[in-house]
């Protein structure tokens, strides 16, 4: 009987040590109109974690942009976009500050093959909670 209880105790300890179930990474749609889709992943935008900005649009020659803090000055974060299978992507990190839900402003310039340029300004929050 003692062996059974030891086995049960060991089983409970091992069950408690298993890694937590990982939820799928969600994305936040910053823009979704007839010509441009812009998403941020993960959508809850945790600080000090790699974030991915993805822009999908037809006939884009290039994308440039930067992030600036709105609720607190954090300098300018330049975004370096590259194209992967028709989607323009920029991976970046945002630092933590005393504001647990920092507001950021994204400024993008999208250059199209027909010579037109479109400027986009969007805001989103990061969180360290």
N, C-alpha and C positions, 0 to 999 in steps of 0.2 A: 504494500500500500504506500509506503514511503517513497518508493521508486516512481510510482504513478504521480504523486504530488510534485516530485522534483521534475519529472518530465513535463507536467502541466505548467509549472513555474518557468521552465526553460522555454517552452513554446510561447508563453505570454510575453516573455522578454524579447524573444526574436520577432514576434509579431509587432511589438512596439518599436522595434528598431528598423523596420522597413521604411524606405524612402516615401515621402508623401506623394500622393497622386498629383501629377503636374497638369494644370489646366492648360488648354490650348491658348496660344498667344493670340490675343485679339488685336484688332487694329482700329484706329480712329480715323474716320473719313473727315478730312479737312476741307475738301472740295470735291464735288461730283456734279459737273454740269455736262453739257452736250459735247464739249471738246477736251476737257481736262479732268482727270481723276487724281486726287492727291491723298495719300494715306500715311499715317504715322503708326509704327509698330514698335513695341507693344502700345496699345491704346491708352493705358493708364500712365504712360510715360514716367517710369521711375527714374530718379536721378542716379548719376554715377553708374549707369548701365547702358550698354550699346543700344542706341535707338536707330531705327531705319525709316527714312522718308522715301516714299516711292511715288513717282509722277508718271502717269500714263497719258499719252496724247499722240496724235498722228503727226507725222512730218516735223518732228522737233529736231533742230540742229544742236541745241545746247541749252543747259539750265545752269544758272548760277544763283547764289543766295547767301543769306546770313540770318542768324538768330540774335536777338537782343532781349535783355530782360526788361519787363514792363514794371513789375511790382518792386524790383530792386535792380540797380545797375550791376551787371555781371560781365561787362565788356561785350564784344561782338564775337560770335562763333561763326567762322566761315564754313560754308557747306561746299563740299567737293562732290559733284555729281559725276557718275559714270553710267554708261548704258549697258544693260544686260537683257538680252532677248526682247528688245523693244521697250523696256521699262527703264526710266532714269532713276537711279538710286543714290542716296547719300547716307552714309553711316556716321554717327556722331555721338558724343557724350555731352551731357549737361551736368554741371556741378550742383552740389547741394548748398543751400544757404539757410539763413535763420527762418525764412518763410517756408512752412511745410508744403504749401501748394503755390509754388512760384508761377506767375503768369509770364509767358514768353511771346514774342512777336516774330513771326517768320516772314521774311521778305524774299520773294523769288522773282527772277526774270527769266522768262521762257522765250527762246528765239526759234522761230519757225522757218521752214525751208522757203516760204514765199516772201521772206524779208520782214514779216511782221514780228513785233515783240509784245509780249503780254506780261504785265507786272501783277504779281499776286501778293497780298498781305493777309495773313491769317494769324490768329492767336490761339494758344493752347496752354494748359496747365501741366506742370510736372509735380510729382509728389514724392516725399520721403517717408510717408506714414505707412 
